[in-house]
Amino acid sequence: MPGVLVITPTRGLLLPEQPATLDLLREFASVDVHARNARYRGPLERDARLLAERIPTRGEIVLLGSVATGKYVDVLGAVFQNRLRFPVEFVAAGT
């Protein structure tokens, strides 16, 4: 299991080693990152479910990103439920 995964606007969860080509960045820029946007939410939910199946039952997922809006928490919280964690300092980040 990778220790770090990156949330992307169109590809779900990727390894940080994934090359960020100009075409990929353009693809990312073409999508509104919002929990109700299926083009963003679908791949993220797919990968989060796969990850949830592979980690131990008592395993935790730590979100290092803004939790001020639902764009991450709404999607990941629905999959990981009480296994999703984030630093308190991140609660107001990104507003």
Backbone torsions as a table, in degrees:
resi	resn	phi	psi	omega
1	MET	NA	131.6	176.3
2	PRO	-68.7	147.8	178.7
3	GLY	-83.2	-21.4	-177.5
4	VAL	-136.0	134.8	172.4
5	LEU	-133.0	149.4	-177.7
6	VAL	-109.5	130.2	176.0
7	ILE	-78.0	128.9	179.5
8	THR	-119.3	158.8	-179.3
9	PRO	-69.8	-24.1	-174.2
10	THR	-132.0	-15.9	-173.1
11	ARG	-113.5	12.5	-179.2
12	GLY	72.1	-129.3	-178.7
13	LEU	-103.4	128.6	179.3
14	LEU	-124.7	156.2	172.6
15	LEU	-69.1	146.4	-179.9
16	PRO	-64.5	-17.9	179.1
17	GLU	-77.6	-9.8	-179.5
18	GLN	-58.6	124.3	179.0
19	PRO	-62.0	136.4	177.8
20	ALA	-98.6	86.1	179.6
21	THR	-75.9	164.3	177.8
22	LEU	-61.1	-40.3	178.5
23	ASP	-62.8	-40.8	179.3
24	LEU	-66.2	-41.9	177.6
25	LEU	-63.2	-37.6	175.7
26	ARG	-64.5	-41.2	176.9
27	GLU	-60.3	-46.9	179.1
28	PHE	-59.0	-42.3	-177.7
29	ALA	-67.6	-17.7	-176.5
30	SER	-84.0	-1.7	-173.9
31	VAL	-120.4	134.7	174.6
32	ASP	-78.5	117.7	-179.8
33	VAL	-81.4	95.1	-178.1
34	HIS	-146.4	139.3	-175.4
35	ALA	-57.7	-24.7	-179.9
36	ARG	-90.6	-3.8	179.9
37	ASN	-85.2	111.4	-176.7
38	ALA	-61.5	-31.1	-179.3
39	ARG	-67.8	-30.2	174.6
40	TYR	-86.9	-49.9	-172.9
41	ARG	-66.6	-40.1	-175.6
42	GLY	-56.4	-56.9	179.4
43	PRO	-62.8	-35.8	179.9
44	LEU	-67.7	-43.9	177.4
45	GLU	-62.6	-43.0	179.1
46	ARG	-56.0	-50.9	-177.2
47	ASP	-70.2	-36.3	178.2
48	ALA	-64.5	-40.3	177.4
49	ARG	-63.6	-43.3	177.0
50	LEU	-60.5	-42.5	178.5
51	LEU	-65.0	-43.5	-179.9
52	ALA	-60.2	-34.3	178.5
53	GLU	-71.8	-25.7	-173.5
54	ARG	-95.6	-22.2	-179.6
55	ILE	-85.3	154.6	177.7
56	PRO	-59.5	153.6	-178.9
57	THR	-54.0	-36.1	-179.3
58	ARG	-92.6	3.3	179.4
59	GLY	-67.4	150.6	-179.4
60	GLU	-118.6	149.4	175.1
61	ILE	-110.6	127.0	179.8
62	VAL	-107.4	119.7	178.5
63	LEU	-92.1	116.5	175.4
64	LEU	-106.3	76.9	-178.8
65	GLY	-166.4	173.9	-177.8
66	SER	-61.3	131.7	172.9
67	VAL	-113.9	13.1	-179.9
68	ALA	-73.6	-26.3	176.6
69	THR	-118.4	169.7	-177.8
70	GLY	-84.5	0.6	-172.1
71	LYS	-59.9	-28.7	176.1
72	TYR	-106.1	-50.2	-173.5
73	VAL	-63.7	-40.8	-179.5
74	ASP	-60.5	-41.8	-177.9
75	VAL	-75.6	-53.3	-176.0
76	LEU	-71.0	-35.5	178.6
77	GLY	-62.7	-37.0	178.7
78	ALA	-64.7	-31.7	-179.1
79	VAL	-86.3	-50.2	-172.6
80	PHE	-90.7	-17.3	179.4
81	GLN	49.1	-122.4	-174.3
82	ASN	-75.1	0.7	177.0
83	ARG	-89.2	-8.4	-179.9
84	LEU	-84.2	127.2	-179.7
85	ARG	-126.6	156.5	173.3
86	PHE	-157.9	150.3	178.6
87	PRO	-64.5	140.8	179.1
88	VAL	-55.1	-36.0	-178.0
89	GLU	-61.8	-19.6	-177.8
90	PHE	-85.5	-7.2	-174.4
91	VAL	-58.3	-41.9	-177.7
92	ALA	-101.3	5.4	-177.6
93	ALA	-71.4	139.5	173.1
94	GLY	82.2	11.4	180.0
95	THR	-77.9	NA	NA
